[in-house]
């Protein structure tokens, strides 16, 4: 799907594109959402701008994610949150800044873009140049990361409270919840590191006007504070996972302890039974009238004595 936007006195006016002829010559922003090969061809033929392939967008090398080509076009690949806020994960969005026009290429519907377009339509955000779209999207993305971190903090706090109240059968579930929370945190940390790299690249490039440097530095400071909070949540989650594994280990040790004590308690009676179960010809006790009851009594007493000893030592 392609949506073209014209700039009208600081406000973006959407212009749906259903065929090649719908692409306006004065388009300010071309937003491509999971475009087909035909739609890619329309844009490339209309504006003379080659669009990166899906494989090129997903490249992780630094030189492939932020660069300026021979025509002084700015190319950026950046992570954006998807499936926000239920199960956040990162998808890569490609930006191409060419003079007075911005191209965006994204594989999914993203909350960041939806929020930005709503803010622009309501007049809450003004756009003067294509770079403003890029920076606004990054600012909204940072705000979303902050929201997810706040929700993640509450989630980990709740797990920590439950950890010391639940029965051992629930510990495995808690371990899975902590692992899922750590995975979300990893996605957020990856997005923040990516954004720091993008903004640092913009500060070093010639595409950032002097009047936007302060805004960029403000976003970078927000990211640094969020990164510290993310590190705190990672350490807290890691500590809770260690506590959970410790509780599981303690519960397992209790079971092993019960089996060990049971084995020790039954060992003396087993020894007595083994002695009198031998088939030697000369065993005087075999002729005793009260030999059998006496052996039973000895086995019972030999089992009770270790039990009482363990009880007195506090091992039970």
Secondary structure, DSSP 8 states (H G I E B T S, - for coil): -EEEEEEETTEEEEEEESSGGGS-TT-SEEEEES--HHHHHHHHHHH------HHHHT--SHHHHEEE-TT--EEEEEEEEESTTTS-EEEEEEEEEETTEEEEEESS--HHHHHHHHHHHTTSS--SSHHHHHHHHHHHHHHHHHHHHHHHHHHHHHHHHHHTTS-GGGHHHHHHHHHHHHHHHHHHHHHHHHHHHHHHHHHHSTTS-GGGHHHHHHHHHHHHHHHHHHHHHHHHHHHHHHHHHHHHHHHHHHHHHHHHHHHHHHHHHHHHHHHTT---S--GGGG-TTHHHHHHHHHHHHHHHHHHHHHHHT--
